[in-house]
Amino acid sequence: METGFSTRRLEAILEEWEVCRVKTRVKKFEAAEGKLLSMELNEEEGISCRGIKDGKVCFAYTFEKGEKAAEGLAANIAALAPFLDADPYGALPARYERYPDLDLYDEAGLNTADDAKIDALLDMESVIRTHDRRIVQTRDCALHESELHVQIVNSRGLEAHAKKTVYTLGAMAVARDADDEVSWYDWSWATRYGDLDGPKLGRQIGEKTVSCLSGEVLATGVYTGLLTPACACRMLEVLSYSFLSENVYKNKTSLKGKVGARCFSERLSIVDSGVRGMEAFPFDGEGVPSRENVLAKNGVLQTFLYDTYYGRRLEKESTGNSVRHGVKAPPACGSRGFFIEAGGDDPAAENGGVVVEDLMGVHMANAITGDFSLGATGQYYSGETRRPFKGVILSGNLFVLLNQVKAVGKDLTFYGAYGSPTLLVEGLKISGA
């Protein structure tokens, strides 16, 4: 544990305790019109404690250090404890001997000069601006460099420490042609700075932006078409809630009681991984080793995601799915690297098919029933002709949609903690003209 921090104060008042230290360092570079707009550096270090006393689970956090941190945590827990109810399922995980060896820390990237990173960002911004004369502006052109250190120690002998780096690069382009103006944002990430490809991303953003010009409203109808990885990832964020054991316990998932049944297209296999995606880490939010959990195999539901607490409630072991967002809140059951496995297909838009490239309002979808009604944009293909569409509504049910997947691409792409290949789907209900 951190020099100067002693757990003796916590041991004196708690039957069981867990201490988590989180240190973050984030550097942001932002550019526009060929110039550096800003450079920011934010650093934060805090300590949180979960404790169990008389069956009550207590939580406190502090940004103090050393003995002041220990005293502050103990005082806060003592003040909160009288107002809490006992919970027989509260527990901390035991010691683990081994954690996965993940190469997530890029010291060379951290040591790369800021001037080199600024030049790389400006190069990407220039690629976007000069891609086409119809591109009139760039926005939100930024490079983020994040460094994370986490240490978890508890009274049951658990000790876990790891560090990682994450780099993200993104930008928006604005294009104008006559009276039509469109914009497009995209981003990419890597755990190693050298794996970012700014020129490639810039070209993709430029091409996609101008391809959206002169969009029309599609005729209302039922279409066969593609969901791009970015769109599929947006919908997987909604789907992931159905696999959380907390929602199983609270009857907030329509998948409850369906383990062993086919719930999705037989072309789909769904995995949640603690070792893939942008949230990959050797252990979860309470120190349980990360692993991959196959949730659905060839459409058949296999299992749900458990942390220690809901695992005890539902008589299951933890699947390494405790998620902690900093030190200000206790860990909770959550997905970590939720994705659809790559298939062996090369799906393409068929005659009269659509490619859905962007969805709006996904956060409004019903995570329990799966019902959704979303704004959509993309491309419509008729023979050799392609034309952009906009101003339409894609509606339906997420579980029905995922039963209508007919082909799964090879191009598995992670957008943050969610990943998907291109999906060919029948029965896309679009309301337009």
C-alpha positions in Angstrom: 0.0 0.0 0.0 1.0 3.6 -0.4 3.8 4.8 1.8 2.5 6.3 5.0 -0.9 4.6 4.7 -1.7 2.1 7.5 -4.8 -0.1 7.7 -4.5 -0.4 11.5 -7.1 2.3 12.0 -9.6 0.4 9.7 -8.8 -3.0 11.3 -9.7 -1.5 14.7 -13.3 -0.7 13.7 -14.1 -3.2 10.9 -14.5 -7.0 10.7 -13.5 -6.9 7.0 -12.1 -4.2 4.9 -11.0 -3.4 1.3 -8.9 -0.4 0.3 -8.6 0.7 -3.3 -6.2 3.4 -4.5 -6.8 4.9 -7.9 -4.4 7.3 -9.6 -5.2 8.8 -13.0 -3.4 11.2 -15.2 -5.0 12.6 -18.4 -3.4 14.8 -21.0 -5.5 16.3 -23.7 -4.4 18.1 -26.9 -7.0 19.9 -29.1 -6.5 21.4 -32.5 -8.4 23.2 -35.3 -7.6 25.1 -38.5 -4.0 23.9 -38.5 -3.3 25.2 -35.0 -3.1 23.8 -31.5 -6.0 25.2 -29.5 -5.3 23.9 -26.1 -3.3 21.4 -24.0 -4.6 20.3 -20.6 -3.3 18.1 -17.9 -5.4 16.6 -15.1 -4.2 14.4 -12.3 -6.2 12.8 -9.5 -5.4 10.3 -6.7 -7.8 9.0 -4.2 -8.5 6.1 -1.8 -11.8 4.4 -1.1 -12.7 1.8 1.5 -15.4 -0.8 1.7 -15.9 -2.2 5.2 -18.1 -4.8 6.9 -19.2 -4.4 10.5 -22.1 -6.2 12.2 -23.3 -7.3 8.7 -23.4 -3.7 7.4 -21.5 -2.8 4.3 -20.0 0.7 4.5 -18.3 2.8 1.9 -16.2 5.9 2.1 -13.5 7.7 0.0 -11.0 10.5 0.4 -8.4 12.4 -1.5 -6.1 12.8 1.5 -2.9 10.8 1.7 -1.1 8.8 4.3 -2.4 8.7 7.9 -4.9 11.5 7.2 -6.5 9.3 4.6 -6.8 6.4 7.0 -8.2 8.6 9.7 -10.7 10.2 7.4 -12.0 6.9 6.0 -12.4 5.5 9.5 -14.2 8.6 10.7 -16.6 8.6 7.7 -17.4 4.9 8.1 -18.1 5.3 11.8 -20.4 8.1 11.1 -22.3 6.3 8.3 -22.6 2.8 10.0 -25.6 3.6 12.4 -27.8 4.6 9.4 -27.2 1.4 7.4 -29.1 -1.9 7.4 -27.4 -5.3 7.7 -27.0 -7.3 4.5 -26.1 -11.0 4.9 -24.8 -11.1 1.3 -22.2 -8.4 1.7 -18.7 -10.0 1.3 -15.2 -9.4 -0.1 -13.4 -11.8 -2.5 -10.6 -14.0 -1.1 -7.0 -13.9 -2.2 -6.1 -15.0 -5.8 -2.7 -16.4 -6.6 -2.6 -15.5 -10.3 -3.8 -12.7 -12.6 -3.7 -12.6 -16.4 -0.5 -11.1 -17.8 -1.7 -8.2 -20.0 0.6 -5.8 -21.9 -1.4 -2.6 -21.3 1.2 0.0 -20.3 3.0 2.0 -22.9 5.9 3.7 -21.2 7.5 4.6 -24.5 4.3 6.4 -25.5 4.2 8.3 -22.3 7.8 9.4 -22.9 7.1 10.5 -26.5 7.6 14.3 -26.6 4.5 16.5 -26.5 5.6 18.2 -29.7 5.5 14.9 -31.6 2.0 14.2 -30.4 0.9 17.8 -31.3 2.4 17.3 -34.8 0.6 14.0 -35.2 -2.7 15.6 -34.2 -2.2 18.5 -36.6 -1.3 16.1 -39.4 -4.6 14.3 -38.9 -6.6 17.5 -38.8 -4.9 18.6 -42.0 -5.8 15.3 -43.7 -9.4 16.0 -42.9 -9.5 19.6 -44.0 -7.7 19.0 -47.3 -9.6 15.8 -48.2 -12.3 17.7 -50.2 -13.0 21.3 -50.9 -16.5 20.8 -49.5 -15.1 20.2 -46.0 -15.3 23.6 -44.4 -14.5 23.0 -40.8 -13.1 20.6 -38.2 -14.3 20.4 -34.6 -13.5 18.4 -31.5 -10.2 17.3 -33.0 -8.4 15.9 -30.0 -5.8 13.4 -28.7 -6.3 12.1 -25.2 -3.5 10.3 -23.3 -4.7 8.5 -20.2 -2.6 6.7 -17.5 -4.3 4.6 -14.8 -2.8 2.9 -11.7 -5.1 0.8 -9.5 -4.2 -1.0 -6.2 -6.6 -3.1 -4.2 -5.9 -4.7 -0.9 -8.4 -6.4 1.5 -8.4 -8.1 4.9 -8.8 -11.6 3.3 -5.3 -11.4 1.8 -6.1 -10.1 -1.6 -3.5 -7.9 -3.2 -3.8 -6.7 -6.7 -1.9 -3.9 -8.5 -1.8 -3.0 -12.2 -1.4 0.0 -14.6 -2.5 0.8 -18.1 -2.4 3.5 -20.7 -5.1 4.4 -23.2 -4.8 6.8 -26.2 -7.9 8.1 -28.0 -7.9 10.1 -31.2 -11.1 11.7 -32.7 -12.4 14.5 -34.8 -15.6 15.9 -36.4 -15.6 17.3 -40.0 -18.3 19.7 -41.3 -19.0 19.6 -45.1 -21.2 22.0 -47.1 -22.5 21.9 -50.6 -25.0 24.5 -51.7 -27.6 24.6 -49.0 -26.8 21.2 -47.5 -24.5 21.0 -44.5 -23.5 17.7 -42.8 -21.1 16.6 -40.1 -19.5 13.4 -39.1 -17.5 12.4 -36.0 -15.4 9.3 -35.6 -12.7 8.1 -33.2 -10.2 5.3 -32.5 -8.2 4.1 -29.5 -5.2 2.0 -28.6 -3.3 1.1 -25.5 -0.1 2.0 -27.2 0.5 5.4 -28.7 2.3 3.9 -31.8 -0.7 1.9 -32.7 -2.8 5.1 -33.5 -3.1 5.9 -37.2 -4.1 9.5 -37.5 -3.9 9.8 -41.3 -6.1 6.7 -41.8 -8.7 8.0 -39.4 -8.6 11.4 -41.0 -9.2 10.0 -44.4 -12.1 7.9 -43.1 -13.7 10.9 -41.5 -13.2 13.0 -44.6 -14.7 10.4 -46.9 -17.6 9.6 -44.7 -18.5 13.3 -44.2 -18.7 14.1 -47.9 -20.6 10.9 -48.6 -23.4 12.2 -46.4 -24.1 15.3 -48.5 -27.4 15.5 -50.5 -29.1 12.9 -48.2 -32.7 12.1 -49.0 -35.5 10.6 -46.9 -36.1 6.9 -47.6 -39.5 5.6 -48.4 -41.2 3.9 -45.5 -40.7 0.2 -45.6 -39.0 -3.0 -44.4 -35.4 -3.3 -45.6 -32.6 -5.8 -45.6 -29.3 -4.1 -44.7 -26.1 -3.7 -42.8 -25.4 -2.4 -39.3 -21.8 -1.0 -39.2 -19.7 -2.0 -36.2 -20.2 1.5 -34.8 -24.0 1.2 -34.9 -24.0 -2.3 -33.6 -21.8 -1.3 -30.7 -24.3 1.4 -29.8 -27.1 -1.2 -29.6 -24.9 -3.6 -27.6 -24.6 -1.1 -24.9 -28.3 -1.4 -24.4 -28.2 -5.2 -24.7 -25.5 -5.6 -22.1 -27.9 -4.6 -19.3 -29.9 -7.8 -19.9 -26.9 -9.9 -18.9 -26.2 -8.3 -15.5 -26.9 -10.5 -12.5 -28.2 -7.5 -10.7 -31.0 -7.1 -13.3 -31.6 -10.9 -13.1 -32.2 -10.6 -9.4 -34.4 -7.5 -9.8 -36.4 -9.0 -12.7 -35.2 -6.3 -15.0 -34.2 -8.5 -17.9 -36.3 -10.5 -20.3 -33.5 -13.1 -20.5 -34.2 -14.3 -17.0 -34.9 -18.1 -16.9 -33.7 -18.6 -20.5 -30.3 -20.2 -20.0 -30.0 -23.0 -22.5 -32.6 -21.5 -24.8 -31.9 -19.9 -28.2 -32.4 -16.2 -27.7 -30.5 -14.8 -30.7 -29.7 -15.7 -34.3 -27.6 -18.9 -34.5 -25.0 -16.7 -36.3 -24.4 -14.8 -33.1 -22.0 -15.6 -30.3 -21.7 -12.9 -27.6 -18.8 -12.6 -25.1 -18.0 -10.3 -22.2 -14.2 -10.0 -21.7 -12.1 -8.4 -19.0 -9.0 -8.8 -21.3 -10.3 -7.2 -24.5 -11.6 -3.8 -25.4 -10.8 -0.4 -24.0 -11.6 -1.4 -20.4 -9.3 -4.4 -20.4 -7.4 -4.8 -17.1 -5.9 -7.8 -15.1 -8.6 -7.7 -12.5 -12.1 -6.3 -12.0 -13.3 -3.5 -9.6 -12.8 -5.7 -6.5 -9.7 -7.6 -7.4 -11.2 -10.7 -9.0 -9.0 -11.9 -12.0 -10.3 -10.9 -15.4 -11.5 -13.6 -17.8 -13.7 -14.1 -20.9 -17.3 -15.2 -20.4 -19.2 -16.7 -23.3 -22.7 -15.3 -22.8 -24.4 -16.7 -25.9 -23.0 -19.4 -28.2 -24.6 -19.8 -31.7 -27.6 -17.9 -30.3 -28.0 -20.0 -27.2 -27.9 -18.2 -23.8 -25.1 -19.6 -21.7 -24.8 -17.5 -18.5 -25.0 -14.0 -16.9 -22.4 -11.7 -15.5 -21.8 -11.8 -11.7 -19.8 -9.8 -9.2 -19.2 -11.1 -5.7 -22.4 -9.6 -4.1 -24.9 -10.8 -6.7 -23.0 -14.0 -7.2 -23.7 -14.8 -3.5 -27.4 -13.8 -3.8 -27.9 -16.0 -6.8 -25.5 -18.8 -5.7 -22.9 -18.3 -8.4 -19.2 -17.4 -8.4 -18.0 -14.1 -9.6 -17.3 -13.8 -13.3 -15.0 -10.9 -12.8 -17.7 -8.3 -13.5 -17.4 -5.8 -10.7 -16.9 -2.4 -12.3 -15.5 0.6 -10.4 -15.7 4.2 -11.8 -13.0 6.0 -9.8 -13.0 6.2 -6.1 -16.2 8.2 -5.4 -18.6 5.2 -5.7 -18.4 1.6 -4.7 -17.9 -1.1 -7.3 -21.0 -2.5 -9.0 -22.0 -5.3 -11.3 -21.3 -4.3 -14.9 -20.1 -5.5 -18.4 -16.5 -4.9 -19.3 -15.6 -5.8 -22.8 -19.0 -6.7 -24.4 -18.8 -7.9 -28.0 -20.1 -10.1 -30.8 -17.5 -12.6 -32.0 -16.3 -12.1 -35.6 -17.9 -14.4 -38.2 -16.6 -15.7 -41.4 -18.7 -13.6 -43.8 -18.2 -10.5 -45.9 -21.7 -9.0 -45.8 -22.5 -6.4 -48.4 -25.6 -4.3 -49.1 -27.8 -6.2 -51.5 -29.9 -4.8 -54.3 -32.3 -2.4 -52.6 -30.4 -2.7 -49.3 -29.4 -0.1 -46.7 -26.2 0.5 -44.7 -27.1 2.1 -41.3 -24.1 4.2 -40.3 -25.3 6.3 -37.4 -28.1 6.1 -34.8 -29.5 8.8 -32.6 -31.4 8.4 -29.3 -30.0 5.0 -28.4 -30.0 6.0 -24.7 -33.8 6.2 -24.9 -34.2 2.5 -25.9 -35.9 0.3 -23.3 -33.2 -1.9 -21.9 -35.7 -4.4 -20.4 -38.1 -5.0 -23.3 -35.6 -4.1 -26.0 -38.0 -1.7 -27.8 -36.4 1.2 -29.7 -37.2 4.0 -32.0 -34.1 5.7 -33.3 -33.0 8.4 -35.8 -30.9 6.8 -38.5 -28.6 7.9 -41.3 -26.6 5.9 -43.8 -26.5 4.8 -47.4 -29.1 3.2 -49.7 -28.0 0.9 -52.5 -30.0 0.1 -55.6 -28.0 -1.9 -58.1 -24.8 0.1 -58.7 -26.3 3.3 -57.4 -25.6 4.6 -53.9 -27.3 7.5 -52.3 -27.2 8.8 -48.7 -30.3 8.9 -46.6 -31.3 10.9 -43.5 -34.3 12.0 -41.5 -35.7 8.5 -41.0 -36.7 6.4 -37.9 -35.5 2.9 -37.4 -37.8 1.1 -35.0 -38.4 -2.3 -33.6 -37.2 -4.6 -30.8 -33.5 -5.3 -30.1 -34.1 -9.0 -29.4 -36.1 -9.5 -32.5 -33.5 -7.6 -34.6 -30.7 -9.9 -33.2 -32.7 -12.9 -34.2 -32.8 -11.6 -37.8 -29.0 -11.5 -38.3 -28.2 -13.5 -41.4 -24.5 -12.8 -41.7 -21.6 -11.7 -39.4 -18.5 -10.0 -40.8 -14.9 -10.6 -40.1 -14.3 -7.0 -39.1 -14.7 -7.1 -35.3 -14.1 -3.5 -34.2 -14.2 -2.2 -30.6 -15.6 1.2 -29.9 -14.5 1.6 -26.2 -15.9 -1.3 -24.1 -18.2 -2.6 -26.9 -17.2 -4.5 -30.1 -19.0 -5.9 -33.1 -18.4 -6.9 -36.7 -20.7 -5.7 -39.5 -24.1 -7.4 -39.3 -26.4 -8.3 -42.1 -30.0 -8.0 -40.8 -33.3 -8.7 -42.4 -36.5 -6.9 -41.5 -35.2 -3.4 -40.7 -38.3 -1.3 -40.2 -37.7 2.3 -41.4 -40.2 5.1 -41.3 -39.5 7.9 -43.7 -41.4 9.6 -46.6 
